[in-house]
Amino acid sequence: MVVERGDVERALDKPSPFGLDLDVFRYIVEEPSIEELRVLELEEPVRRASEKLGFDGVRPSYVQVDQTALYRLLDRRLREQGVIVTPLRVALEKMDLARRISWRLVDPRSDKYTALAYLRGGELGYFVYVPPNVRVLTPIYTCLILRFERRAQIAHNIVYVDEGSEAHVVTGCAVPHGVREGLHIGISEFYVARGAKLTFSMIHAWSPGVHVRPRTAVYVEDGGEYVSYYMTYNPIGSLQTYPQVRLGEGAKAYSASVVVGLGSGDYDVGTRIVLEGRGSTAEIVSRTMGLHESRVKARAEIIGRAPEARGHIECLGLLVSDKASIAAYPHIVSENPGSTLSHEAAIGKISREELEYLMSRGFTEDEAKSIIVRGFMRVDAPGLPEVVRRHVDSIVSTISKLAIG
């Protein structure tokens, strides 16, 4: 992609078509830096942020604190398999592949957030490469932490899973307690080669004054598979994300999102999948819950452009507070008579009948509510490693306690 810098500079005034608009110049973008550490030792506030994500006891391969990238030497198993995990800026200096694919899937002129990342981000973020025919059994953990007030944290991440390989990347984003205001912009470009599989889990744990703008694009070649699991469960200022996924022939995609609206946060979350190849399949599943005075919008779109392509959308919302709001926007478009698409959407509240049934079985009202919320928010995404599933189960238990006050 040939991009003129002047075109990107003009995009600094271009708002996103969705979500709350922000003044990006309100936030300080620090000079990016990189530190290589053999043993990753994070100071106390950063350690607490990792614990909010359920990452205690986990050693991430890459950590970004504000605009400083910290990374350690790969563990022996990853190194022996030829896997590369390094700051993107280092990869761009050393690897032709990184230079060829950087900014190929995400256009920096898309909006003010992509423009700021392109112009001021310094290409911080992680680069993950999995060579052909390698199955990485251990999840690759990365962690992005915003530590100081009124800062903009910018990350540009690239993952390339080569032919016939399989990997799971887990990214946690958080702030330590006490950070009241900030901006996080995450640009992610994921390449899944022919017959490969990438499972990507993202867990957000922010704070009421932080605004979050992920920008994600995924390309899955013929016979490849992409599984995405996204969860946010802490108060937030605003969140707007709308990943774009393109599928080749026989490729598959599954996208699940679990969004808990808290406080007065503004949440606009969605996924768009384009079925470009014959026989490609996609499923988008979302669970949204509205508490307090939150506003949640759940978007989902599948476009069928190939014969024998199939897609399904399921958007379910649970409104817990009479001051919150949830809106669902499932959208299906067929551009080929051979594609089959469907969708369902429902928004409701905790059923009195379900409560009374559980209470008749000996549960208190609060216990019954907690059981209903846990069942509603649990999404069984295919291919999640057991260690990640345990993180998710722990977070769902926390969500059920929030729902009953």
Secondary structure as GFF3:
##gff-version 3
##sequence-region A 1 405
A	DSSP	alpha_helix	5	10	.	.	.	ID=ss1
A	DSSP	three_ten_helix	11	13	.	.	.	ID=ss2
A	DSSP	three_ten_helix	24	26	.	.	.	ID=ss3
A	DSSP	beta_strand	33	36	.	.	.	ID=ss4
A	DSSP	alpha_helix	44	52	.	.	.	ID=ss5
A	DSSP	beta_strand	62	65	.	.	.	ID=ss6
A	DSSP	beta_strand	68	71	.	.	.	ID=ss7
A	DSSP	alpha_helix	76	80	.	.	.	ID=ss8
A	DSSP	beta_strand	84	87	.	.	.	ID=ss9
A	DSSP	alpha_helix	88	94	.	.	.	ID=ss10
A	DSSP	alpha_helix	96	101	.	.	.	ID=ss11
A	DSSP	alpha_helix	112	120	.	.	.	ID=ss12
A	DSSP	beta_strand	126	130	.	.	.	ID=ss13
A	DSSP	beta_strand	140	145	.	.	.	ID=ss14
A	DSSP	beta_strand	151	161	.	.	.	ID=ss15
A	DSSP	beta_strand	166	174	.	.	.	ID=ss16
A	DSSP	beta_strand	182	192	.	.	.	ID=ss17
A	DSSP	beta_strand	197	205	.	.	.	ID=ss18
A	DSSP	beta_strand	210	220	.	.	.	ID=ss19
A	DSSP	beta_strand	225	232	.	.	.	ID=ss20
A	DSSP	beta_strand	238	241	.	.	.	ID=ss21
A	DSSP	beta_strand	244	247	.	.	.	ID=ss22
A	DSSP	beta_strand	252	261	.	.	.	ID=ss23
A	DSSP	beta_strand	266	275	.	.	.	ID=ss24
A	DSSP	beta_strand	281	290	.	.	.	ID=ss25
A	DSSP	beta_strand	295	304	.	.	.	ID=ss26
A	DSSP	beta_strand	310	319	.	.	.	ID=ss27
A	DSSP	beta_strand	325	334	.	.	.	ID=ss28
A	DSSP	beta_strand	340	348	.	.	.	ID=ss29
A	DSSP	alpha_helix	352	360	.	.	.	ID=ss30
A	DSSP	alpha_helix	365	377	.	.	.	ID=ss31
A	DSSP	alpha_helix	386	403	.	.	.	ID=ss32
###
